[in-house]
Amino acid sequence: MALHPVRIRILGAVAGGRRTATDLAGLLPDVPQATLYRQIGTLAKAGLLEVVEERKVGGATERVYAVPEGGVTPTAEVLASASPEDHARYFTAFISSLLSEFSRYLAREHIDLVADGVGYQQLVLHLDDEEFIRFAQGFAELIRPLLAKEPGEDRTPRLLATILLPLTKG
């Protein structure tokens, strides 16, 4: 899905900002307009772009697109019918959105990774299937009440991205 060259360029142009199709046409002048609109529609349908605003311009409605806040999450319907190649593309978009969020963080006037609680690491867990199921259930139980918290002046939005996959042995 996202590995299509025009889609990658669209995601790159939108990452970290908000863009209309007109904005994207100006940033990607070599992409035919029909192709651009088709690819924007494909990305939006897959959940890799979202409409964050609609406004009237003349007699038409202009949509403003952004990468979904908190990262890229394809819809369950899209994932259910995805091929391994599609999953590779979605994962690329997911990683691209993480890079975009981290780049936005690094571009701040003042950063303090420790005070801001920024971290990234890779861990290998050696679990049998039953242990993994208990881990996943425990993690879900830990996160569920935190997801219910509403934005507030005293709350800082924080991005938590998880990736779980079995490693190839040997």
N, C-alpha and C positions, 0 to 999 in steps of 0.2 A: 504494500500500500504506500508507505512513505518513501520507499527507495526510488520511486519514479523520479527522474532527475528534476522535473518541473516542480513536483511536490516538495522535494527537499529544498529547493530554492524558495518556494513560497513559505515553508515553515521557517527557514532562516530569516526571511524578510519580516515575518510577523513576530518572531521570537523577541520577547522583551518589550513589545509594544502593541499598538492597536493599528490596524490598517484596513482601509477600504479596498475594494477591487480596483478602483481608480489609482489609489496609492501604489498598489502592487503592479499595476500596468506601467506606471512610471518607473518603478524600481527594476522591472523585468521587461524592458522594451522589446526584447527579441522574442518574447513568447506571444504567439497570436492570441488575440482577445478571447476567441471562442475556447481555445485550449486552456487559457488562464481561468475562465469562469468554470469550465468543466472540472478542472483540477481542484479549485477552491471548493466546489460542491462536493466532490469526492472526499476531500479532507474533512469537511464539516459533517458529512453523513457518517464518517467513520469515528467521529468524536475527537479528531486531532486538531480541529479548529472549532471555535465556538463564536456565535454571533453575540457580541457584548452590547451592541447598540444598533438601533434602526432609526433612520431619520429621513424626512422628506427632502428631496432635492428635485426641484421642478415638479414633474408629475410622477416621479419614480421614488421608490424606497431604496435608500442606500444602506447597506449593511456594513458594520464595522466588526472586523474579526480579530481574535486574539487566540493564542495558545491557551488552553484551559488552565485556570489558576490551580496550582498544586500539581501540575503535570498532565501528561497525556494518558487517558484511560479510554481505550476503545470500548464501545458498548458491548454488552453480553451477546447481543444478536450478531454483531460483527465478529466477535471472537469465536462463537460457536461454529461459524462457517469458514473460519480462516484456515488456510493451508500453512504448512511450515514456512513457505516463502513469505506469506502474509505476516506471520508472527515475527519473522526476522525484520520486516519493515516496521511493524508496530514497535518492536523493541528499539529499533534505531530512532524512531520518533520519540519514544520515552526517554532515551538517553539524551537526545538532542534537547528535550525540554529541561532536563536536569542541568545540562551545560548552560542553557540559557538562564535559568534561575540563579545558578552559581555566578555566572558572569555579571548579572544584575547586582548581586550581592557585592562582588569585588569592585564594582564601579561606584559604590557608595563613597561619599566624602570621607567617612570614618568607618573603619571596620575593626572589630576585635573578635577574632574567632572564638577565643575562650569565653569572653563575657557574653557573646551572642549565642553560645552553645552550638557552634558549627562543628561538625565532625563528619568524617566518612571513613569507612573501614570495610574490610572483607573478612569474614570469619567462615571457617568450615566446621559444620556441625556433623558429627558422626552419630546418626540416629537410625534405629530400625523404623519400620513403618508405623508401629504403634507409638513410639516415642515422638515421631514427627507429628502425628495426628494430635497428641497431647500438647506439644509445643504450639502448633498452629491454633488450637482451640484456646490455649492460655493467652496467646498473643492477642487473639480476637477479643477475649474477655477484658484484657488490659486496655485495649484501644477503644472499645465501644463507648464507654462513658466519656472519654475525651472527645470523640467525634461529635457528641451531642452539645458540646459547649458552643455558645454563640459568640460572635465577635464582640469585643468590648474595648473601651479605652485602656483598660489595664491588661489586656491580653495581646501578645505578639503572635501573629500568625507564623507558624513554623511548618516547613515542608518535611514530611517523613516519607521517604521512598523506600520500598522494599523490593527485593528481587530474591526469589527462592528458586533454585534449580538444582537437579542432581548433577554432580560432577562425573565425568567419565573416569572410570577406574583405570589405573595403570599406565 
